[in-house]
Amino acid sequence: MSERIQSIVHRGKKVIVVDLSKCEADEVERTVRQLPDVVTAQPAGSVLVLGDFTGATFDDDAIRAMQQAAVFDKPFIKKSALVGPEDLLDSIRKKITGFSHREFLIFKTRQEALEWLTQ
């Protein structure tokens, strides 16, 4: 895993945290392209993912990478949560959801997202 993709344990459950906070669009794209290697190493339907987009910037390439990763990872994901400003993430979530047919909930804080993921 990279420094931006970490595995943590919260309430006894493993969560993959993708820390994209304060990333420029090119770093968002690079990091997201690494995610399938991490996710597909886990059992199908078992992965809990938290993506923190607080202060991140996006361009078309970064969004395309997120769409592709969301499709590729779909069989492995149990739940996904996004952290960051709802107004920004809502438009990106719609693009990713429409492309991947996966649901992503948006939370204001990591703690809220972790609680939901591990409930």
N, C-alpha and C positions, 0 to 999 in steps of 0.2 A: 504494500500500500504506500501511497505517497503521503507527504505531510498534510495535504489537503483532504485525503480520504483516510479516515480512521475508523476502527471498530471499537465501540465502547459497550459496556454492560450497564443497563439501566433497569432497575427492578427485576434483576435476574435474567433479562433478555438482551440478546446481542442486537445492537443497532449500528448500521453503517452511517457515519456522519460525513457528509460531503461539505466541507467548509469553503464556500465560495465567497465569503464575506470580504468586501473591499477588493475584489478581483476585477481586473480589466477584462474586456470581452475575450481577448485572445487566451488569457489564462483560464477563463471559464470554459472555453472550448477544449483546451488541452486537458484540463482536469476531467471534464465530463467524458471525454474519449477514453480515459483510463478506467472508468467505472464498470463497464461490462466485464472486464477481466476479473474484477473483485467480486461482482455479484454472481457471475456464472460459476464461480467456484463453490457456491453454497447450494444446498438442496432446493429443488423447485418449490415455489410457494412459501418459502420460509423467511425471506429477507425483509427486514424493516429498514427503511432508508429515510434519513433526515437530510434535506438539502438546505443549507443556510445561505441565502442570497442577499443578506443585509449589506447594502452599499456596493453591490456588484453592478457592473455595466454589461450590456448585451449588444450584440450585432446579429446580423442574419446568420453568420457562420456558427456563432455560439448557440443560437436557438435551433438551428438545424442539427447540431451535435446533440442537443438535449432531446430533440424529437427522435433521432435515430437510437440513442441509448435507451430511451423509454420503450421503444418497440422491441429492441433486442433483449432487454432485461425483463420484459413483462412476465414470462413464465416463472421467474424466480422471485418476484416481488409479492410480499404479503400485504404491506402497507407502505405508503409514501407520504411524507409531510414536507412542506416547504416553509421556510422561515424568512420573513422580510416584509417590506411594505406591500400591503394588500393591493393598492392601486396599480403598482408596477407588476407584481406577480400575477395578478388576475389575467391580464392580457397575455402574458407568456404562458400561463397555465392553460388557457383556452387553446393556444396554438399547439401545445404539447399534447393535451388531452384529445383534441380533434385528430391529430396525427396518429397517436398511439392507442387510443381507446382505453386509457388508464385514468384513474381518478387521483387527484392530488389535492389535499387540503392545505390551506394557508394558515399559519400561526404567527403571532407577533413575537414570540420568544422561543428559544430552544427548549426551555423547560416545559412550556405548554405542549410543544410538538412531541417531546419525549414521553410525557404523560399519556397523550393520546395514542401514540404508537405502541406503548407497552401495556395499555389497559386490557 
